[in-house]
Amino acid sequence: MIRNIGWSLLTLLVAAAFVAFVAIVPWWGGALAAALLAAWLALTRVGRQAWSVTEVGMSTVPQRLGAASVVVVGIAGVVGVLVALFAMAEGFQSTLLETGNTDTAIVLRGGSQAELNSGLAHDATVIISNEPQVKRDSEGRPIASPELVVIASLPKKSSGTDANVELRGVGEGAWALRPNVHIIAGRRFTPGLRELIVGKRAAMEFEHTALGSRFNLGGQPWTVVGEFDSGDEHDSELWGDADVIAAAYRRGDSRNSVTVRLQSPKAFDAFKAALASDPRFKADASTTRDYYNRQSELLTRAIRVLGTAVAIIMAIGAIFGALNTMYAAVAARTREIATLRAMGFRGGPVVVSVLIETLLLALAGGVIGGAIAWALFDHYTASTLGSNFSQVVFEFRVTPALLANGLKWALAIGFVGGLFPALRAARMPVTDGLREQ
Amino acid sequence: MKYLHLVWSALFRRKTRTVFTIISVIAAFLLFGLLDSVRDAFVGAAHSAAGASRMITTSKESFVISLPTSLLMRIQAVPGVSAVTYANWFGGYYQQPKNQLIAESVANNFFDLYPEMKLSPGELHAFHATRAGAVAGASLARRFGWKVGDKIPIQATIFPQKGGSNTWTFDLVGIYHVTDPQLKGEEGALFFNWDYFDQAAAFGGGTAGWYIERVANPKLADGVARAIDAISANSDHETKTESEDAFQTSFASQFANIGLLVGSIMGCVFFTLILLTGNTMAQAVRERIPELAILKTIGFSNRSVLSLVLAESVLLLALGGAIGLAIAGVAVGGIRAKLGPQIPMLPVGKQTWLLGVTLMVLIGLLVGALPARRGMRLRIVDALSGR
């Protein structure tokens, strides 16, 4: 009895060690381990024994397709869900991270955390734009854009219900500030007119965004004159002239934020200190990289926690499914294994062969799950509420790293699910096994 | 019922296998319980009697744009409106930016329209009488250890005070409780007097974020909503009035299509589960063919054998499912107690159990069907001779 418990504990320890190993090693470590295993199977006597036992085991898989598919499908489910949810987090995070960099800075009213909450008076916006750390263009004007953020409601194409869309009023400096913004259809808005340009993803997601469309915002009619592509979060926005939008929404000459291009990333600390010590207003500067990173943190973390929790629970189900299948497989081969042992095969090859079989089934499950997640969700477009209370449209990203992570989970589940049956097969008394019906 | 013992011993004929299968079933239904509680929180399964008769009026343009307070008297005069109040979003955080708050400044009669938030008459009076008074939901107060009488400094993220300070200090004069478990989420807010906000805020005073109306007859709500919106039609502050449920649902749907997300995960989980339990049942019946033949020999009819096997698979699912949902209930309770009520999870309620039990029975019948048919159709002679 005590021996049995000791064995189980030891087995658990081995399983935990393997899971930890899989979790820690990078992909090349896994490849190296696989190569070593292959070499052992091909070159040593015990290894060749193990491989021949494995071959016999594998040849019976088609006869118990139902049971084997429990392992494969169970693990495919875990990997598929895990990869899909993490691809969502990855897509959202990278969309926001690409919006920021270290040589532009965004200034908000002290303590406001998000553009929508912030407000800066006209004097403040002028002072901020003219700080010495702000880069100037060839004509000596600061590359800065005091911007206004308002939320408008437009119907979504997918559901027909209204959703929030961010309307950003930009200053003249916006184009030099964000050189990645290209007009892909139509033209830029004309300053002073009620004209809008729409981001590429906003155009996909919302009604009334085609060139030439007219709709009411702030009680006034606006015309869409162009579509732009920035490759980042701004793609979910509508842009217009800040002065015109301020007039329509009765914002006077105050603005939500000022974004500036710095002389160099190194100038940021001096810029932040200069603003912090200015007694005329309270303002916080962050690099746009920091700002957008903060905006993505909460949701990204929430999705990753959800994904991991769901995957762990599903993995528990899958492990016990695999245990059932492999115990049944071992039980069906009791006499065969006992015969091998009687002929002089050692326990090691038997253990290894059952493990390899489970790991191969698990790998198949991992590949299938990852492939399905990739086929269904890579570049799948979704949207959620961003920190400005408006829709951020982003694409799921199924990256190689996520797929590799999925395979790790598959192997870990397969190992735990195969280890216990493998050890049972090896520890079975030969005489009992030979008598088994 | 008299066969329960037979079914039970058949189920646990191979203990290890059955226990392993049950653990898989538990995992599946645990996940179902947890995800359904998240879905409920978003999709707004929380329909209360008070909620059905409440309507929300926001700016048509977007709910972050405020409305003039002059609308109050005009909405009050709309036939069918029995009470109206207003509130303004405040937000802010306590001590650290990660402790974001649901904080609103509310008009005097706000709690008349929210009878599910229970305050003692003394606390309500103190709230009205204290300029910087505030009341917090019981869950929120527990989260930060607030007691009545505490002074609570809140960092504003939108509205600084006149003079530029971001720190608003409120006197906690009451703690409200929500007893309906489906509405527990409402216990996570902080309310303070709109009049104080109006006087102290550097800007944003003099406006209402949204109006809340109670309609005398919920069946006529659509007409009342149209009448309210007609007041400000073609003005520069047009409104949109909808039921509280509709408002919350459309707000939640902007976060994500939670129904679709949860639906696809659960589809995946239950597909796997059907395969897994189906395999177990097939194995169980395959092994017992001779036993089933003996049952038939001693007089069990084909139909009884069929029902015995079906009962066995339903019992397998029901055992695991009930344990899984029970664990989910405890887990949700634990998570909510630890992370506070603003976590989007509702307690596992009757609806979830009902759906869960339906799923257990359906999946049980589905996975039992093929093995049961095999048991029913077997020929005694063949089965006994092992053919």
Interface residues (C-beta under 8 A of the other chain):
Chain A: G66 A67 S69 V70 V73 G74 G77 G80 V81 R109 G110 G111 S112 Q113 A114 L116 N117 G119 V150 I151 A152 S153 S159 T161 D162 A163 N164 L217 G218 G219 Y249 K282 A309 V310 I313 M314 I316 G317 A318 F320 G321 L323 N324 T325 Y327 A328 A382 S383 T384 L385 F389 Q391
Chain B: T16 R17 F20 T21 I23 S24 V25 A27 A28 L30 L31 L34 L35 K60 E61 S62 V64 I65 G91 P97 Q155 A156 T157 I158 P160 G164 N166 F203 D236 E238 S250 S253 Q254 F255 A256 N257 I265 C268 V269 F271 T272 L273 L275 L276 G278 N279 T280 A282 Q283
